[in-house]
Amino acid sequence: MNLHVDMDYSVLSFDGKLMSDADLADAQILLNSITNWNVVLDLAKLSYVNSSGIAFFIRVLTRARLNQGDVVVLNVNEQLTKIFELTKINQVFHMANTEMEVKAYFKK
């Protein structure tokens, strides 16, 4: 898990599984260091997420919007897409398949 800050947005990249508060401890530290609240959640290397991970994503969205930003979810695999559709998270977040889509979204 890491944080990369681009000129237009911050990218939180996840890998492995997000299933507990322990899995999210590093993510919370990274979240607290964000200053550009246009945030990309890059899930390319994330294999699974449960309610704890989804709750974290919602916290990111809430903080971003409170700071006049937004969140885009990037690179969602097939299994995560099913979870997002089941929980209706895909209706809350803007979903993108490429970095070009992310750039276009934040440029609008």
C-alpha positions as CSV (number, residue, x, y, z in Angstrom):
1,M,0.0,0.0,0.0
2,N,1.4,3.4,-0.9
3,L,0.6,7.0,-1.6
4,H,1.7,8.8,-4.7
5,V,0.9,12.5,-5.2
6,D,0.4,13.6,-8.8
7,M,-0.1,17.3,-9.7
8,D,-3.9,16.8,-10.1
9,Y,-4.6,14.1,-7.5
10,S,-3.4,11.7,-4.8
11,V,-3.2,8.0,-5.5
12,L,-3.7,5.4,-2.8
13,S,-2.7,2.0,-4.1
14,F,-3.8,-1.1,-2.4
15,D,-2.6,-4.7,-2.6
16,G,-3.5,-8.0,-1.1
17,K,-6.7,-8.1,1.0
18,L,-8.5,-5.5,3.1
19,M,-10.3,-7.4,5.8
20,S,-9.5,-5.9,9.2
21,D,-8.5,-2.8,11.0
22,A,-4.9,-4.2,11.1
23,D,-4.9,-4.4,7.3
24,L,-6.0,-0.8,7.2
25,A,-3.6,0.7,9.8
26,D,-1.1,1.8,7.1
27,A,-3.8,3.1,4.9
28,Q,-5.1,5.2,7.7
29,I,-1.7,6.7,8.2
30,L,-1.4,7.5,4.5
31,L,-4.9,9.0,4.5
32,N,-3.9,11.4,7.3
33,S,-1.0,12.6,5.2
34,I,-3.1,13.5,2.1
35,T,-3.2,17.2,1.3
36,N,-4.7,17.0,-2.3
37,W,-8.2,15.7,-1.7
38,N,-8.8,14.6,-5.3
39,V,-8.1,11.0,-4.5
40,V,-7.7,7.9,-6.7
41,L,-8.1,4.5,-5.1
42,D,-6.0,2.2,-7.3
43,L,-7.3,-1.3,-6.7
44,A,-5.2,-3.1,-9.4
45,K,-3.4,-5.3,-6.9
46,L,-6.2,-5.7,-4.4
47,S,-7.6,-9.2,-4.4
48,Y,-10.4,-8.9,-1.8
49,V,-12.2,-6.4,0.3
50,N,-14.9,-6.9,3.0
51,S,-17.0,-4.5,5.0
52,S,-14.0,-3.0,6.8
53,G,-12.3,-2.1,3.5
54,I,-15.6,-0.7,2.1
55,A,-16.0,1.4,5.2
56,F,-12.5,2.7,4.8
57,F,-13.3,3.7,1.2
58,I,-16.4,5.5,2.4
59,R,-14.3,7.4,5.0
60,V,-11.9,8.5,2.2
61,L,-14.8,9.7,0.1
62,T,-16.3,11.6,3.1
63,R,-13.0,13.3,4.0
64,A,-12.4,14.2,0.3
65,R,-15.8,15.8,-0.1
66,L,-15.4,17.7,3.2
67,N,-12.2,19.1,1.7
68,Q,-13.8,20.0,-1.6
69,G,-12.3,17.0,-3.4
70,D,-13.7,13.7,-4.8
71,V,-12.7,10.1,-5.2
72,V,-12.3,7.9,-8.3
73,V,-11.9,4.1,-8.0
74,L,-9.4,2.8,-10.6
75,N,-8.6,-0.7,-11.8
76,V,-11.4,-2.8,-10.2
77,N,-11.0,-6.5,-11.0
78,E,-14.0,-8.8,-11.7
79,Q,-14.3,-10.1,-8.1
80,L,-14.3,-6.6,-6.6
81,T,-16.7,-5.4,-9.3
82,K,-19.2,-8.1,-8.0
83,I,-18.7,-7.0,-4.4
84,F,-19.1,-3.3,-5.4
85,E,-22.3,-4.1,-7.3
86,L,-23.7,-6.2,-4.5
87,T,-23.1,-3.4,-2.0
88,K,-24.1,-0.6,-4.5
89,I,-20.7,1.1,-3.9
90,N,-20.3,1.4,-7.6
91,Q,-23.2,3.9,-7.5
92,V,-21.4,6.0,-4.9
93,F,-18.0,6.3,-6.5
94,H,-16.9,7.3,-9.9
95,M,-15.3,4.2,-11.4
96,A,-12.5,4.3,-14.0
97,N,-10.6,1.7,-16.0
98,T,-7.7,3.9,-17.2
99,E,-5.6,6.7,-15.9
100,M,-6.8,8.8,-18.9
101,E,-10.4,8.5,-17.5
102,V,-9.1,9.6,-14.1
103,K,-7.4,12.6,-15.6
104,A,-10.4,13.5,-17.6
105,Y,-12.7,13.2,-14.6
106,F,-10.6,15.6,-12.4
107,K,-10.0,18.1,-15.3
108,K,-13.8,18.7,-15.7
